[in-house]
Amino acid sequence: MKKFAVVLTVLSLIAAFPTGAFAYTENYVTQDLSARDGMQLSGNRMPSLIIESSIDFESFENEASFSLYLTNAEWLYEGSGQIESGVYYSVISSTELMITVDTSTFDAVNNNIEIPLYTEIKGSGMSEVTISSINSPVSDGTYTFAHSSFPTMSMDLEASDIDSAFNITLYDDYPYSMVAGRIFELTLDNGFVFTGEADISGTGKYSGIVNFRVDNNGRTAYIRLDSSTTNATGVIELRNVVIEPTVNSQTGDINISITAINGSDFSKTFHLGSYNKPEEGSTSNESQPEEGASGAENNENSQNVSDTVRFIVGSDIYYIGTAAYKTDVKPYVNGSGTAMVPLRAAANALGIDDGSIEWTDGDFRGVTITCSGQTVKIPVGDKYIEIDGIRHETDSGAEVVNGRTFLPIRSLANALGISDSDIGWNGSTGEITIEVSAN
């Protein structure tokens, strides 16, 4: 009889307390976001905690309550209110939220409970929500809904005290997925630019999906993913990254900044080496043009390899290959819809030095260029260009704006033997390109 009495007591306890330890719900969060310290999660970027429907709610005739606790985050809910009909919240503290389900209004037996994680990220690492079942059939558990920074990311950099190539290895021990697209931005200082030459490879979650791209400005490059990764660790190796100085480079340190652009605040700066700018007039300085020059100045027709010359409307930076150069005026589109480029910069970019460019303001008002044994005259205002005394009509004449001469670069390129098929115009970006063949 004594043994039977004990069994009855246990059964009575089970019937009286069908909650807490006997909970029966499946729970999860809708997404695990890449975030940063101080980011507020709201709108489309706000994950939700899902409490799946359960028959155990049948035993609660009026209310079922449970608490939600945050780690590395704070609630943005205020006071108390309604999440949806029959589901209510009360803010207990910045990290605790009480949820009450009115089972006479909300059918939790057949419908999931969805609680938006309206929060602000605090600190780095994983932001988690923990469920304490209290007086409900909701299962206890802890769920990650955001992660900030790269708490276990490390980098190695190999670089000599030179101004050429270097290697970077990124060790990502953070077992989370990275979405396709740009994930790291690399930025050079001291006027240096990337040439685009580099070898990149990945292992683990980065295997076969990483690539290296240089931005139009030359000084910025990106590590990109062709597709999203798995939730795993991985390594990215970027080797033999070649850089070069421009006219803006000065004697001093060369640094590179590497910044994650996935919503986190991970960023590091490394010292690559030191640069000694050649003195003016030295032979090695021919590759270091004066401000506004293209590298061709003091070296007539110096281009001996195929290169793409690029000007961009509205930008004072132009490019020869991947090297960037600066002018003190910007290309523009005139009233006739023609793109106008600073004449001296255009001539320099096409291999004509300043000594071959002459401005006259007499019977002939305009610019005379002597190049490759021929004389090219470009008048201001008149729609023609004269090559060895023969006039050729143009769409627009040269123009003088604030004391600087501009011309449609197609006219000059044609005069130098560059065909229209090697000249491009992108109306959406304002970019003018010229393919300059080897001499």
Secondary structure, 3 states (H helix, E strand, C coil): CHHHHHHHHHHHHHHHCCCHHHCCCCEEECCCEEECCCCEECHHHCCEEEECCCHHHHHCCCEEEEEEEEECEEECCCCEEEEECCEEEEECCCCEEEEEEECCCCCCCCCCEEEECCEEECCCEEEEEEEEEEECCCCCEEEEEEEECCCCEEEEEEECCCCCEEEEEEEECCCCCCCCEEEEEEEECCCCEECCCCEEEEEECCCCCEEEEECCCCCEEEEEECCCCCCCCEEEEEEEEEEECCCCCCCEEEEEEEEECCCCCCEEEEEEEEECCCCCCCHHHHHCCCCCCCCCCCCCCCCCCCEEEEEECCCCEEEECCEEEECCCCCEECCCCCEEEEHHHHHHHCCCCHHHEEEEECCCEEEEEEECCEEEEEEECCCEEEECCEEEECCCCEEEECCEEEECHHHHHHHCCCCHHHEEEECCCCEEEEEECCC
